[in-house]
């Protein structure tokens, strides 16, 4: 068995074991976010990481388009696809006037371009047919074609400035490993997480958990030895070589 396959098998075993573990206490949750705030403070040096340009767009339609394109796509590829599309058209009616070939060619860097092109058309058709303003609340946003909870929360946080934590694949992984929240899906984890996060930690919580997942608590090879949250992490305990 290769190292990658062995690691994947161990991770699957650890996930199954974590499902029966208790969630962190509220005191531990507060401590966790204090540690993350110290690791990634809200200062000028970290401004670009805490408020990434690719996610920030005051125009709600452009923000929704960015969210649709971001699924299973790196930020830099999402930015390229969004910029290419917006250069052709930046309104629902304008995008509907484009051919499918034009849309697909523009958004190709983001991957899954055929699926995303269909979802984009459905969204634009809905917005032009209803002629209503884009909703500014989670329930309304999730009622739009192709917009799930993650996208809705990203729009709320980065376009509307609300203090919510969007749960993507990285945040989902970190929360379940740490015992911060539990859920089989990102949406389930988000619902479990929301009432457990202290108010002061909500505004930058998404980016802190996201960056922690990318840099420390990585999917295949989490850096447990260098993790400042190891003392409260059930996954780290299970992953230790001396664990029975």
Secondary structure, 3 states (H helix, E strand, C coil): CCHHHHHHHHHHHHHHHHCCCCCCCHHHHHHHHHHHHHHCCCCHHHHHHHCCHHHCCCCHHHHHHHHHHHCCCCHHHHHHHHHHHHHHCCCHHHHHCCCHHHHHHHHHHHCCHHHHHHHHHHHHHHHHHHCCCCCCCHHHHHCCCCCCHHHHHHHHHHHCCCCCCCCCHHHHHHHHHHCCCCCCCHHHHHHHHHCCCCHHHHHHHHHHHHHHHHHCCCCCCCCHHHCCCHHHCHHHHHHCCCCC
